[in-house]
Amino acid sequence: MIVSRMVRGWVAAGMLVAALVGCATTETQPSAAVTSLSPNAQQWFRINWKAEPDRDGKRRLSGYVESALGETVKRVQLLAQALDASGNVIGQRLEWGPEVIPALGRVYFEIPKMSPAARYRVTVWAYDRIKGGGSG
């Protein structure tokens, strides 16, 4: 009888742990294959940038995000990825980009503290549209 209670307790604890682990994160994470939460981001945004030496041997990526959308966007997040010579992701940063990009506009950005790499990739990870072209 005592053993039966102990087994039920362990089974219940195991089920609780499994449920918590299963729900730990359902959020999409950036990877080599997943570079945006917005399926059409590459269609709507063009990013031109350059990598320059930064402090402590790091690199700073700076450039412009251009929007082809006819609506203003806000809360823009940029994903910067450091890639090795084979194209594998060896480092990445999600950074808040420009506060607002006007409809059909162009805005400057900087992403500091990138690890040295053979090459880099910068994409629009996420953004919110402002209906009606407002800026607030």
C-alpha positions in Angstrom: 0.0 0.0 0.0 2.8 2.4 0.8 4.7 1.4 -2.3 1.5 2.0 -4.4 1.2 5.5 -3.0 4.9 6.2 -3.7 4.6 4.9 -7.3 1.5 7.1 -7.9 3.4 10.1 -6.5 6.3 9.5 -8.8 4.1 9.0 -11.8 2.2 12.3 -11.0 5.5 14.1 -10.5 6.8 12.7 -13.8 3.7 13.8 -15.7 4.0 17.3 -14.2 7.6 17.6 -15.3 6.7 16.3 -18.8 3.9 18.9 -19.1 6.1 21.7 -17.9 9.0 20.8 -20.2 6.6 20.5 -23.2 5.2 23.9 -22.5 8.6 25.6 -21.8 8.8 27.3 -25.1 6.5 27.3 -28.1 8.1 30.5 -29.4 9.9 30.3 -32.8 13.6 30.7 -32.5 16.0 32.1 -35.1 18.2 29.6 -36.9 19.9 29.0 -40.2 16.6 28.1 -41.8 14.3 30.5 -39.8 15.4 34.1 -40.4 12.0 35.9 -40.0 8.7 35.6 -38.2 7.1 37.4 -41.1 6.8 35.2 -44.2 6.9 38.1 -46.7 9.6 40.2 -45.0 12.1 39.6 -47.8 9.5 40.8 -50.3 8.7 44.0 -48.3 12.1 45.1 -46.9 15.6 45.5 -48.5 18.5 45.8 -46.1 21.9 47.3 -47.2 24.7 47.2 -44.6 28.4 46.9 -44.0 30.4 45.3 -41.2 33.1 47.4 -39.6 35.5 46.8 -36.6 34.0 47.6 -33.3 35.5 47.6 -29.8 37.0 44.5 -28.2 37.6 42.8 -31.6 33.9 42.6 -32.3 32.1 43.9 -35.5 29.5 46.5 -35.9 26.8 46.1 -38.6 25.4 49.3 -39.9 23.2 50.3 -42.8 19.7 51.0 -44.0 16.3 49.2 -43.9 14.2 50.2 -46.9 10.4 49.5 -46.9 8.4 48.7 -50.0 5.2 48.7 -47.9 2.6 51.4 -48.4 2.1 51.4 -44.7 4.2 52.7 -41.8 5.7 49.9 -39.6 6.9 50.1 -36.0 8.6 47.8 -33.4 11.0 46.5 -36.0 13.3 43.7 -34.9 16.4 42.8 -36.9 18.1 39.5 -36.8 21.9 39.6 -37.4 23.6 36.3 -37.9 27.4 35.6 -38.0 28.1 32.8 -40.5 31.2 30.6 -40.9 32.7 29.9 -44.4 30.2 27.0 -44.9 27.2 29.2 -44.1 26.6 27.7 -40.6 25.3 30.1 -38.0 28.0 30.7 -35.3 26.4 33.6 -33.6 23.3 35.8 -33.7 21.7 38.8 -32.1 18.1 40.0 -32.2 18.1 43.8 -31.9 15.4 46.4 -31.9 15.8 48.3 -35.2 14.3 51.7 -36.1 11.4 52.7 -34.0 9.3 53.6 -37.1 9.9 53.1 -40.8 7.6 55.3 -42.8 5.6 54.0 -45.7 8.1 53.4 -48.6 10.8 54.8 -46.3 14.4 54.2 -45.5 15.9 54.2 -42.0 19.4 53.8 -40.6 20.3 51.1 -38.1 23.3 49.7 -36.1 23.9 46.3 -34.6 27.0 46.3 -32.4 29.0 43.5 -30.7 28.8 40.9 -33.4 31.3 38.0 -33.2 34.0 37.9 -35.9 32.8 35.7 -38.8 33.4 34.9 -42.5 30.2 36.7 -43.4 27.0 38.0 -41.9 23.3 38.1 -42.7 20.8 40.7 -41.5 17.0 40.2 -41.9 13.8 41.7 -40.6 12.8 39.3 -37.9 9.5 41.0 -36.9 7.5 44.2 -37.3 4.1 45.7 -36.7 2.1 47.5 -39.4 0.4 50.8 -38.6 -2.8 50.9 -40.6 -3.5 54.2 -42.3 0.1 55.2 -42.6 0.3 56.9 -39.2 3.5 57.2 -37.1 2.2 56.4 -33.6 
